[in-house]
Amino acid sequence: MRLLSANPQVGQQQVTVNNPFELTEALRGLSEILNKGVVVLEIVWGNQVEHIKLIKK
């Protein structure tokens, strides 16, 4: 997965996970460093790519 943000402090964070549990833990860790605003989470599963918009209040 990759976290895309316009915030220079975050930039692009890339994390490799092997199962849904690791994905959940990685998202928890990334959520702690995010400021308020919008970021895009890009998840690549095999040949599929998903983009999810996240809003931190």
N, CA, C and O atoms as a Tripos MOL2 file, in Angstrom:
@<TRIPOS>MOLECULE
protein
  228   227    57     0     0
PROTEIN
NO_CHARGES

@<TRIPOS>ATOM
      1 N           0.8490   -1.1650    0.0000 N.3       1 MET1
      2 CA          0.0000    0.0000    0.0000 C.3       1 MET1
      3 C           0.8880    1.2190    0.0000 C.2       1 MET1
      4 O           2.0490    1.1670    0.4060 O.2       1 MET1
      5 N           0.3260    2.3120   -0.4600 N.am      2 ARG2
      6 CA          1.0690    3.5690   -0.4950 C.3       2 ARG2
      7 C           0.1320    4.6730   -0.0700 C.2       2 ARG2
      8 O          -1.0230    4.7090   -0.4960 O.2       2 ARG2
      9 N           0.6060    5.5600    0.7510 N.am      3 LEU3
     10 CA         -0.1640    6.6980    1.2180 C.3       3 LEU3
     11 C           0.3380    7.9190    0.4790 C.2       3 LEU3
     12 O           1.5250    8.2430    0.5410 O.2       3 LEU3
     13 N          -0.5730    8.6110   -0.2320 N.am      4 LEU4
     14 CA         -0.2100    9.7770   -1.0250 C.3       4 LEU4
     15 C          -0.7800   11.0290   -0.3600 C.2       4 LEU4
     16 O          -1.9700   11.0920   -0.0500 O.2       4 LEU4
     17 N           0.0770   12.0130   -0.1490 N.am      5 SER5
     18 CA         -0.3590   13.2270    0.5230 C.3       5 SER5
     19 C           0.3680   14.4280   -0.0610 C.2       5 SER5
     20 O           1.5300   14.3320   -0.4580 O.2       5 SER5
     21 N          -0.3260   15.5570   -0.1110 N.am      6 ALA6
     22 CA          0.3020   16.8020   -0.5420 C.3       6 ALA6
     23 C           1.1390   17.4040    0.5770 C.2       6 ALA6
     24 O           1.9460   18.3000    0.3310 O.2       6 ALA6
     25 N           0.9570   16.9270    1.7910 N.am      7 ASN7
     26 CA          1.6910   17.4220    2.9470 C.3       7 ASN7
     27 C           3.1510   16.9670    2.8440 C.2       7 ASN7
     28 O           3.4120   15.7650    2.8160 O.2       7 ASN7
     29 N           4.1050   17.9030    2.7860 N.am      8 PRO8
     30 CA          5.5110   17.5110    2.6340 C.3       8 PRO8
     31 C           6.0390   16.6810    3.7970 C.2       8 PRO8
     32 O           6.9920   15.9220    3.6180 O.2       8 PRO8
     33 N           5.4430   16.8020    4.9930 N.am      9 GLN9
     34 CA          5.8920   16.0030    6.1320 C.3       9 GLN9
     35 C           5.5640   14.5290    5.9240 C.2       9 GLN9
     36 O           6.2890   13.6560    6.4010 O.2       9 GLN9
     37 N           4.4820   14.2550    5.2200 N.am     10 VAL10
     38 CA          4.0800   12.8780    4.9720 C.3      10 VAL10
     39 C           4.6240   12.3940    3.6390 C.2      10 VAL10
     40 O           5.1660   11.2920    3.5480 O.2      10 VAL10
     41 N           4.4800   13.2250    2.5910 N.am     11 GLY11
     42 CA          4.9570   12.8500    1.2670 C.3      11 GLY11
     43 C           4.3040   11.5690    0.8000 C.2      11 GLY11
     44 O           3.0780   11.4600    0.8010 O.2      11 GLY11
     45 N           5.1040   10.6040    0.4040 N.am     12 GLN12
     46 CA          4.5870    9.3050   -0.0020 C.3      12 GLN12
     47 C           5.1770    8.2490    0.9220 C.2      12 GLN12
     48 O           6.3920    8.0600    0.9750 O.2      12 GLN12
     49 N           4.3170    7.5780    1.6340 N.am     13 GLN13
     50 CA          4.7330    6.4990    2.5210 C.3      13 GLN13
     51 C           4.3430    5.1850    1.8640 C.2      13 GLN13
     52 O           3.1800    4.9960    1.5050 O.2      13 GLN13
     53 N           5.2920    4.2780    1.7030 N.am     14 GLN14
     54 CA          4.9820    2.9830    1.1020 C.3      14 GLN14
     55 C           5.2420    1.8880    2.1210 C.2      14 GLN14
     56 O           6.2760    1.8810    2.7900 O.2      14 GLN14
     57 N           4.2860    0.9540    2.2380 N.am     15 VAL15
     58 CA          4.3710   -0.1410    3.1950 C.3      15 VAL15
     59 C           3.9660   -1.4260    2.4840 C.2      15 VAL15
     60 O           2.9860   -1.4470    1.7390 O.2      15 VAL15
     61 N           4.7160   -2.4870    2.7140 N.am     16 THR16
     62 CA          4.3640   -3.7910    2.1660 C.3      16 THR16
     63 C           3.7870   -4.6410    3.2840 C.2      16 THR16
     64 O           4.3980   -4.7880    4.3420 O.2      16 THR16
     65 N           2.6110   -5.1980    3.0460 N.am     17 VAL17
     66 CA          1.9560   -6.0620    4.0290 C.3      17 VAL17
     67 C           1.6060   -7.3940    3.3640 C.2      17 VAL17
     68 O           1.4880   -7.4800    2.1410 O.2      17 VAL17
     69 N           1.4420   -8.4230    4.1860 N.am     18 ASN18
     70 CA          1.1760   -9.7550    3.6580 C.3      18 ASN18
     71 C          -0.2160  -10.2760    3.9560 C.2      18 ASN18
     72 O          -0.6240  -11.3030    3.4130 O.2      18 ASN18
     73 N          -0.9520   -9.5780    4.8150 N.am     19 ASN19
     74 CA         -2.2950  -10.0450    5.1510 C.3      19 ASN19
     75 C          -3.1060   -8.8690    5.6930 C.2      19 ASN19
     76 O          -2.5430   -7.8140    5.9850 O.2      19 ASN19
     77 N          -4.4150   -9.0390    5.8290 N.am     20 PRO20
     78 CA         -5.2760   -7.9400    6.3050 C.3      20 PRO20
     79 C          -4.9060   -7.4310    7.7010 C.2      20 PRO20
     80 O          -5.0570   -6.2410    7.9780 O.2      20 PRO20
     81 N          -4.4250   -8.3090    8.5800 N.am     21 PHE21
     82 CA         -4.0270   -7.8650    9.9220 C.3      21 PHE21
     83 C          -2.8730   -6.8750    9.8320 C.2      21 PHE21
     84 O          -2.8880   -5.8400   10.4980 O.2      21 PHE21
     85 N          -1.8680   -7.1900    9.0080 N.am     22 GLU22
     86 CA         -0.7350   -6.2810    8.8410 C.3      22 GLU22
     87 C          -1.1770   -4.9570    8.2200 C.2      22 GLU22
     88 O          -0.6420   -3.9020    8.5590 O.2      22 GLU22
     89 N          -2.1450   -5.0120    7.3160 N.am     23 LEU23
     90 CA         -2.6780   -3.7930    6.7100 C.3      23 LEU23
     91 C          -3.3190   -2.9110    7.7730 C.2      23 LEU23
     92 O          -3.0910   -1.7010    7.7990 O.2      23 LEU23
     93 N          -4.1130   -3.5080    8.6420 N.am     24 THR24
     94 CA         -4.7620   -2.7560    9.7210 C.3      24 THR24
     95 C          -3.7290   -2.1070   10.6330 C.2      24 THR24
     96 O          -3.8620   -0.9360   10.9880 O.2      24 THR24
     97 N          -2.7100   -2.8530   11.0090 N.am     25 GLU25
     98 CA         -1.6650   -2.3150   11.8810 C.3      25 GLU25
     99 C          -0.8870   -1.1890   11.1960 C.2      25 GLU25
    100 O          -0.5520   -0.1900   11.8320 O.2      25 GLU25
    101 N          -0.6050   -1.3470    9.9190 N.am     26 ALA26
    102 CA          0.1110   -0.3080    9.1810 C.3      26 ALA26
    103 C          -0.7190    0.9660    9.0970 C.2      26 ALA26
    104 O          -0.1870    2.0670    9.2400 O.2      26 ALA26
    105 N          -2.0220    0.8220    8.8660 N.am     27 LEU27
    106 CA         -2.8990    1.9970    8.8050 C.3      27 LEU27
    107 C          -2.9750    2.7030   10.1440 C.2      27 LEU27
    108 O          -3.0130    3.9320   10.1980 O.2      27 LEU27
    109 N          -2.9980    1.9390   11.2230 N.am     28 ARG28
    110 CA         -2.9910    2.5630   12.5580 C.3      28 ARG28
    111 C          -1.7390    3.4020   12.7590 C.2      28 ARG28
    112 O          -1.8070    4.5300   13.2480 O.2      28 ARG28
    113 N          -0.6010    2.8460   12.3800 N.am     29 GLY29
    114 CA          0.6520    3.5760   12.5310 C.3      29 GLY29
    115 C           0.7020    4.8230   11.6730 C.2      29 GLY29
    116 O           1.1600    5.8720   12.1260 O.2      29 GLY29
    117 N           0.2360    4.7190   10.4440 N.am     30 LEU30
    118 CA          0.2410    5.8790    9.5550 C.3      30 LEU30
    119 C          -0.7340    6.9420   10.0200 C.2      30 LEU30
    120 O          -0.4670    8.1320    9.8540 O.2      30 LEU30
    121 N          -1.8590    6.5430   10.6000 N.am     31 SER31
    122 CA         -2.8500    7.5280   11.0380 C.3      31 SER31
    123 C          -2.2990    8.4180   12.1440 C.2      31 SER31
    124 O          -2.7460    9.5530   12.3110 O.2      31 SER31
    125 N          -1.3320    7.9090   12.8990 N.am     32 GLU32
    126 CA         -0.7520    8.7050   13.9890 C.3      32 GLU32
    127 C           0.1290    9.8340   13.4690 C.2      32 GLU32
    128 O           0.2760   10.8530   14.1450 O.2      32 GLU32
    129 N           0.7200    9.6790   12.2840 N.am     33 ILE33
    130 CA          1.6130   10.7290   11.7680 C.3      33 ILE33
    131 C           0.8990   11.7290   10.8680 C.2      33 ILE33
    132 O           1.4790   12.7390   10.4700 O.2      33 ILE33
    133 N          -0.3610   11.4460   10.5480 N.am     34 LEU34
    134 CA         -1.0950   12.3240    9.6410 C.3      34 LEU34
    135 C          -1.6520   13.5430   10.3540 C.2      34 LEU34
    136 O          -2.1300   13.4550   11.4850 O.2      34 LEU34
    137 N          -1.5840   14.6830    9.6750 N.am     35 ASN35
    138 CA         -2.2750   15.8760   10.1490 C.3      35 ASN35
    139 C          -3.6990   15.8290    9.6190 C.2      35 ASN35
    140 O          -4.0510   14.9580    8.8230 O.2      35 ASN35
    141 N          -4.5090   16.7710   10.0680 N.am     36 LYS36
    142 CA         -5.8740   16.8630    9.5510 C.3      36 LYS36
    143 C          -5.8220   17.1380    8.0540 C.2      36 LYS36
    144 O          -4.9550   17.8670    7.5720 O.2      36 LYS36
    145 N          -6.7540   16.5500    7.3340 N.am     37 GLY37
    146 CA         -6.8190   16.7890    5.9020 C.3      37 GLY37
    147 C          -7.1420   15.5230    5.1350 C.2      37 GLY37
    148 O          -7.5670   14.5180    5.7050 O.2      37 GLY37
    149 N          -6.9300   15.5940    3.8210 N.am     38 VAL38
    150 CA         -7.2740   14.5020    2.9150 C.3      38 VAL38
    151 C          -5.9970   13.8420    2.4030 C.2      38 VAL38
    152 O          -5.0460   14.5230    2.0200 O.2      38 VAL38
    153 N          -5.9830   12.5240    2.4010 N.am     39 VAL39
    154 CA         -4.9070   11.7490    1.7980 C.3      39 VAL39
    155 C          -5.5380   10.6490    0.9510 C.2      39 VAL39
    156 O          -6.7100   10.3170    1.1240 O.2      39 VAL39
    157 N          -4.7640   10.0960    0.0480 N.am     40 VAL40
    158 CA         -5.2430    9.0010   -0.7800 C.3      40 VAL40
    159 C          -4.4330    7.7520   -0.4290 C.2      40 VAL40
    160 O          -3.2020    7.7740   -0.4200 O.2      40 VAL40
    161 N          -5.1400    6.6790   -0.1460 N.am     41 LEU41
    162 CA         -4.5220    5.3990    0.1430 C.3      41 LEU41
    163 C          -4.5930    4.5620   -1.1260 C.2      41 LEU41
    164 O          -5.6800    4.3050   -1.6430 O.2      41 LEU41
    165 N          -3.4480    4.1400   -1.6270 N.am     42 GLU42
    166 CA         -3.4030    3.2950   -2.8130 C.3      42 GLU42
    167 C          -3.0530    1.8790   -2.3560 C.2      42 GLU42
    168 O          -2.0140    1.6570   -1.7330 O.2      42 GLU42
    169 N          -3.9200    0.9350   -2.6680 N.am     43 ILE43
    170 CA         -3.6990   -0.4550   -2.2900 C.3      43 ILE43
    171 C          -3.5700   -1.2750   -3.5600 C.2      43 ILE43
    172 O          -4.4260   -1.2130   -4.4430 O.2      43 ILE43
    173 N          -2.4880   -2.0450   -3.6450 N.am     44 VAL44
    174 CA         -2.2500   -2.9020   -4.8030 C.3      44 VAL44
    175 C          -2.3540   -4.3530   -4.3370 C.2      44 VAL44
    176 O          -1.5960   -4.7920   -3.4720 O.2      44 VAL44
    177 N          -3.3000   -5.0910   -4.9200 N.am     45 TRP45
    178 CA         -3.5130   -6.5100   -4.6230 C.3      45 TRP45
    179 C          -3.3260   -7.2700   -5.9250 C.2      45 TRP45
    180 O          -4.2360   -7.2940   -6.7530 O.2      45 TRP45
    181 N          -2.1900   -7.8810   -6.1260 N.am     46 GLY46
    182 CA         -1.9430   -8.5980   -7.3820 C.3      46 GLY46
    183 C          -1.9750   -7.6240   -8.5470 C.2      46 GLY46
    184 O          -1.1630   -6.7010   -8.6150 O.2      46 GLY46
    185 N          -2.9180   -7.8290   -9.4690 N.am     47 ASN47
    186 CA         -3.0470   -6.9440  -10.6280 C.3      47 ASN47
    187 C          -4.0610   -5.8300  -10.4180 C.2      47 ASN47
    188 O          -4.2820   -5.0230  -11.3210 O.2      47 ASN47
    189 N          -4.6770   -5.7730   -9.2520 N.am     48 GLN48
    190 CA         -5.6970   -4.7620   -8.9870 C.3      48 GLN48
    191 C          -5.1090   -3.6080   -8.1780 C.2      48 GLN48
    192 O          -4.2760   -3.8030   -7.2930 O.2      48 GLN48
    193 N          -5.5670   -2.4020   -8.5090 N.am     49 VAL49
    194 CA         -5.1550   -1.2060   -7.7820 C.3      49 VAL49
    195 C          -6.4180   -0.4830   -7.3310 C.2      49 VAL49
    196 O          -7.3250   -0.2400   -8.1280 O.2      49 VAL49
    197 N          -6.4670   -0.1440   -6.0490 N.am     50 GLU50
    198 CA         -7.6030    0.6120   -5.5050 C.3      50 GLU50
    199 C          -7.0870    1.9020   -4.9030 C.2      50 GLU50
    200 O          -6.0240    1.9230   -4.2820 O.2      50 GLU50
    201 N          -7.8380    2.9820   -5.0840 N.am     51 HIS51
    202 CA         -7.5270    4.2740   -4.4790 C.3      51 HIS51
    203 C          -8.6730    4.6390   -3.5600 C.2      51 HIS51
    204 O          -9.8310    4.6820   -3.9740 O.2      51 HIS51
    205 N          -8.3360    4.9030   -2.3050 N.am     52 ILE52
    206 CA         -9.3360    5.2360   -1.2960 C.3      52 ILE52
    207 C          -8.9800    6.5900   -0.6990 C.2      52 ILE52
    208 O          -7.8670    6.7990   -0.2180 O.2      52 ILE52
    209 N          -9.9360    7.5000   -0.7380 N.am     53 LYS53
    210 CA         -9.7200    8.8280   -0.1720 C.3      53 LYS53
    211 C         -10.0250    8.7710    1.3290 C.2      53 LYS53
    212 O         -11.0900    8.3010    1.7300 O.2      53 LYS53
    213 N          -9.0990    9.2460    2.1490 N.am     54 LEU54
    214 CA         -9.2680    9.2760    3.5990 C.3      54 LEU54
    215 C          -9.2700   10.7160    4.0840 C.2      54 LEU54
    216 O          -8.4970   11.5450    3.6020 O.2      54 LEU54
    217 N         -10.1370   11.0050    5.0330 N.am     55 ILE55
    218 CA        -10.2160   12.3360    5.6220 C.3      55 ILE55
    219 C          -9.9610   12.2060    7.1140 C.2      55 ILE55
    220 O         -10.6810   11.4930    7.8130 O.2      55 ILE55
    221 N          -8.9260   12.9000    7.6050 N.am     56 LYS56
    222 CA         -8.6540   12.9040    9.0380 C.3      56 LYS56
    223 C          -9.1410   14.2240    9.6100 C.2      56 LYS56
    224 O          -8.7530   15.3000    9.1560 O.2      56 LYS56
    225 N          -9.9950   14.1180   10.6100 N.am     57 LYS57
    226 CA        -10.5580   15.3190   11.2410 C.3      57 LYS57
    227 C          -9.7850   15.6940   12.4660 C.2      57 LYS57
    228 O         -10.1140   16.6780   13.1270 O.2      57 LYS57
@<TRIPOS>BOND
     1     1     2 1
     2     2     3 1
     3     3     4 2
     4     3     5 am
     5     5     6 1
     6     6     7 1
     7     7     8 2
     8     7     9 am
     9     9    10 1
    10    10    11 1
    11    11    12 2
    12    11    13 am
    13    13    14 1
    14    14    15 1
    15    15    16 2
    16    15    17 am
    17    17    18 1
    18    18    19 1
    19    19    20 2
    20    19    21 am
    21    21    22 1
    22    22    23 1
    23    23    24 2
    24    23    25 am
    25    25    26 1
    26    26    27 1
    27    27    28 2
    28    27    29 am
    29    29    30 1
    30    30    31 1
    31    31    32 2
    32    31    33 am
    33    33    34 1
    34    34    35 1
    35    35    36 2
    36    35    37 am
    37    37    38 1
    38    38    39 1
    39    39    40 2
    40    39    41 am
    41    41    42 1
    42    42    43 1
    43    43    44 2
    44    43    45 am
    45    45    46 1
    46    46    47 1
    47    47    48 2
    48    47    49 am
    49    49    50 1
    50    50    51 1
    51    51    52 2
    52    51    53 am
    53    53    54 1
    54    54    55 1
    55    55    56 2
    56    55    57 am
    57    57    58 1
    58    58    59 1
    59    59    60 2
    60    59    61 am
    61    61    62 1
    62    62    63 1
    63    63    64 2
    64    63    65 am
    65    65    66 1
    66    66    67 1
    67    67    68 2
    68    67    69 am
    69    69    70 1
    70    70    71 1
    71    71    72 2
    72    71    73 am
    73    73    74 1
    74    74    75 1
    75    75    76 2
    76    75    77 am
    77    77    78 1
    78    78    79 1
    79    79    80 2
    80    79    81 am
    81    81    82 1
    82    82    83 1
    83    83    84 2
    84    83    85 am
    85    85    86 1
    86    86    87 1
    87    87    88 2
    88    87    89 am
    89    89    90 1
    90    90    91 1
    91    91    92 2
    92    91    93 am
    93    93    94 1
    94    94    95 1
    95    95    96 2
    96    95    97 am
    97    97    98 1
    98    98    99 1
    99    99   100 2
   100    99   101 am
   101   101   102 1
   102   102   103 1
   103   103   104 2
   104   103   105 am
   105   105   106 1
   106   106   107 1
   107   107   108 2
   108   107   109 am
   109   109   110 1
   110   110   111 1
   111   111   112 2
   112   111   113 am
   113   113   114 1
   114   114   115 1
   115   115   116 2
   116   115   117 am
   117   117   118 1
   118   118   119 1
   119   119   120 2
   120   119   121 am
   121   121   122 1
   122   122   123 1
   123   123   124 2
   124   123   125 am
   125   125   126 1
   126   126   127 1
   127   127   128 2
   128   127   129 am
   129   129   130 1
   130   130   131 1
   131   131   132 2
   132   131   133 am
   133   133   134 1
   134   134   135 1
   135   135   136 2
   136   135   137 am
   137   137   138 1
   138   138   139 1
   139   139   140 2
   140   139   141 am
   141   141   142 1
   142   142   143 1
   143   143   144 2
   144   143   145 am
   145   145   146 1
   146   146   147 1
   147   147   148 2
   148   147   149 am
   149   149   150 1
   150   150   151 1
   151   151   152 2
   152   151   153 am
   153   153   154 1
   154   154   155 1
   155   155   156 2
   156   155   157 am
   157   157   158 1
   158   158   159 1
   159   159   160 2
   160   159   161 am
   161   161   162 1
   162   162   163 1
   163   163   164 2
   164   163   165 am
   165   165   166 1
   166   166   167 1
   167   167   168 2
   168   167   169 am
   169   169   170 1
   170   170   171 1
   171   171   172 2
   172   171   173 am
   173   173   174 1
   174   174   175 1
   175   175   176 2
   176   175   177 am
   177   177   178 1
   178   178   179 1
   179   179   180 2
   180   179   181 am
   181   181   182 1
   182   182   183 1
   183   183   184 2
   184   183   185 am
   185   185   186 1
   186   186   187 1
   187   187   188 2
   188   187   189 am
   189   189   190 1
   190   190   191 1
   191   191   192 2
   192   191   193 am
   193   193   194 1
   194   194   195 1
   195   195   196 2
   196   195   197 am
   197   197   198 1
   198   198   199 1
   199   199   200 2
   200   199   201 am
   201   201   202 1
   202   202   203 1
   203   203   204 2
   204   203   205 am
   205   205   206 1
   206   206   207 1
   207   207   208 2
   208   207   209 am
   209   209   210 1
   210   210   211 1
   211   211   212 2
   212   211   213 am
   213   213   214 1
   214   214   215 1
   215   215   216 2
   216   215   217 am
   217   217   218 1
   218   218   219 1
   219   219   220 2
   220   219   221 am
   221   221   222 1
   222   222   223 1
   223   223   224 2
   224   223   225 am
   225   225   226 1
   226   226   227 1
   227   227   228 2
@<TRIPOS>SUBSTRUCTURE
     1 MET1         2 RESIDUE 1 A MET
     2 ARG2         6 RESIDUE 1 A ARG
     3 LEU3        10 RESIDUE 1 A LEU
     4 LEU4        14 RESIDUE 1 A LEU
     5 SER5        18 RESIDUE 1 A SER
     6 ALA6        22 RESIDUE 1 A ALA
     7 ASN7        26 RESIDUE 1 A ASN
     8 PRO8        30 RESIDUE 1 A PRO
     9 GLN9        34 RESIDUE 1 A GLN
    10 VAL10       38 RESIDUE 1 A VAL
    11 GLY11       42 RESIDUE 1 A GLY
    12 GLN12       46 RESIDUE 1 A GLN
    13 GLN13       50 RESIDUE 1 A GLN
    14 GLN14       54 RESIDUE 1 A GLN
    15 VAL15       58 RESIDUE 1 A VAL
    16 THR16       62 RESIDUE 1 A THR
    17 VAL17       66 RESIDUE 1 A VAL
    18 ASN18       70 RESIDUE 1 A ASN
    19 ASN19       74 RESIDUE 1 A ASN
    20 PRO20       78 RESIDUE 1 A PRO
    21 PHE21       82 RESIDUE 1 A PHE
    22 GLU22       86 RESIDUE 1 A GLU
    23 LEU23       90 RESIDUE 1 A LEU
    24 THR24       94 RESIDUE 1 A THR
    25 GLU25       98 RESIDUE 1 A GLU
    26 ALA26      102 RESIDUE 1 A ALA
    27 LEU27      106 RESIDUE 1 A LEU
    28 ARG28      110 RESIDUE 1 A ARG
    29 GLY29      114 RESIDUE 1 A GLY
    30 LEU30      118 RESIDUE 1 A LEU
    31 SER31      122 RESIDUE 1 A SER
    32 GLU32      126 RESIDUE 1 A GLU
    33 ILE33      130 RESIDUE 1 A ILE
    34 LEU34      134 RESIDUE 1 A LEU
    35 ASN35      138 RESIDUE 1 A ASN
    36 LYS36      142 RESIDUE 1 A LYS
    37 GLY37      146 RESIDUE 1 A GLY
    38 VAL38      150 RESIDUE 1 A VAL
    39 VAL39      154 RESIDUE 1 A VAL
    40 VAL40      158 RESIDUE 1 A VAL
    41 LEU41      162 RESIDUE 1 A LEU
    42 GLU42      166 RESIDUE 1 A GLU
    43 ILE43      170 RESIDUE 1 A ILE
    44 VAL44      174 RESIDUE 1 A VAL
    45 TRP45      178 RESIDUE 1 A TRP
    46 GLY46      182 RESIDUE 1 A GLY
    47 ASN47      186 RESIDUE 1 A ASN
    48 GLN48      190 RESIDUE 1 A GLN
    49 VAL49      194 RESIDUE 1 A VAL
    50 GLU50      198 RESIDUE 1 A GLU
    51 HIS51      202 RESIDUE 1 A HIS
    52 ILE52      206 RESIDUE 1 A ILE
    53 LYS53      210 RESIDUE 1 A LYS
    54 LEU54      214 RESIDUE 1 A LEU
    55 ILE55      218 RESIDUE 1 A ILE
    56 LYS56      222 RESIDUE 1 A LYS
    57 LYS57      226 RESIDUE 1 A LYS
